[in-house]
Amino acid sequence: MDETKLLERITVNSGIFGGKPIIRGRRLAVEHVLGMLAAGDSPATILEGYPWLEPEDIQACLVYARRLVGHERIEPAFMETGT
């Protein structure tokens, strides 16, 4: 899956975590996944803890982080306003 398709998995919703980037509109922030990876959790362990999560979601978080630190412009797939 190319990076553009992966990044479509990262969304922003002002009503969830104050508009932080989340995975597929769910209540799991990109920063949380990155934190688990940084703490040494394996992707398999993360996937066990979140049965709805897919390996491509973890890959999308890594792509997002790489682009962010590379100072590239990142456009979320869509933005919702809080209701």
TAQUI-V426444 format. One record per residue. N is the residue number from 1. PSI is psi in whole degrees, -180 to 180 (none if undefined). OMEGA is omega in degrees with one decimal (NA if undefined). Layout:
# TAQUI-V426444
n->N psi->PSI omega->OMEGA
n->N psi->PSI omega->OMEGA
This chain:
# TAQUI-V426444
n->1 psi->133 omega->-178.5
n->2 psi->165 omega->-175.0
n->3 psi->-37 omega->179.9
n->4 psi->-45 omega->178.7
n->5 psi->-41 omega->178.9
n->6 psi->-43 omega->-177.4
n->7 psi->-18 omega->174.4
n->8 psi->-17 omega->178.2
n->9 psi->-17 omega->-179.7
n->10 psi->123 omega->-177.7
n->11 psi->170 omega->177.8
n->12 psi->132 omega->177.0
n->13 psi->116 omega->-176.3
n->14 psi->-19 omega->179.4
n->15 psi->-3 omega->-179.9
n->16 psi->121 omega->178.4
n->17 psi->37 omega->175.7
n->18 psi->26 omega->177.4
n->19 psi->13 omega->176.0
n->20 psi->154 omega->177.5
n->21 psi->132 omega->-179.2
n->22 psi->170 omega->-178.1
n->23 psi->119 omega->174.7
n->24 psi->39 omega->175.5
n->25 psi->5 omega->-178.8
n->26 psi->172 omega->-178.3
n->27 psi->57 omega->174.2
n->28 psi->113 omega->-176.5
n->29 psi->146 omega->175.9
n->30 psi->-43 omega->-178.0
n->31 psi->-31 omega->179.1
n->32 psi->-45 omega->178.0
n->33 psi->-45 omega->178.7
n->34 psi->-38 omega->177.3
n->35 psi->-41 omega->177.9
n->36 psi->-42 omega->177.9
n->37 psi->-43 omega->-179.9
n->38 psi->-31 omega->179.4
n->39 psi->-6 omega->177.4
n->40 psi->0 omega->177.1
n->41 psi->139 omega->177.4
n->42 psi->157 omega->174.3
n->43 psi->-37 omega->179.4
n->44 psi->-41 omega->178.9
n->45 psi->-42 omega->179.0
n->46 psi->-44 omega->179.9
n->47 psi->-34 omega->176.5
n->48 psi->-38 omega->-177.9
n->49 psi->-22 omega->-179.4
n->50 psi->86 omega->-173.4
n->51 psi->-26 omega->179.9
n->52 psi->-17 omega->-177.9
n->53 psi->145 omega->179.5
n->54 psi->154 omega->179.9
n->55 psi->-35 omega->179.2
n->56 psi->-26 omega->177.0
n->57 psi->-42 omega->178.1
n->58 psi->-43 omega->177.7
n->59 psi->-39 omega->178.4
n->60 psi->-39 omega->177.8
n->61 psi->-41 omega->179.7
n->62 psi->-40 omega->177.0
n->63 psi->-44 omega->178.7
n->64 psi->-48 omega->-179.0
n->65 psi->-42 omega->179.7
n->66 psi->-44 omega->180.0
n->67 psi->-37 omega->180.0
n->68 psi->-46 omega->-179.5
n->69 psi->-20 omega->175.6
n->70 psi->4 omega->178.8
n->71 psi->30 omega->175.4
n->72 psi->152 omega->176.8
n->73 psi->132 omega->-179.9
n->74 psi->124 omega->177.2
n->75 psi->121 omega->176.9
n->76 psi->156 omega->-178.7
n->77 psi->-42 omega->176.0
n->78 psi->160 omega->177.2
n->79 psi->136 omega->177.1
n->80 psi->152 omega->173.4
n->81 psi->150 omega->179.1
n->82 psi->144 omega->177.6
n->83 psi->none omega->NA
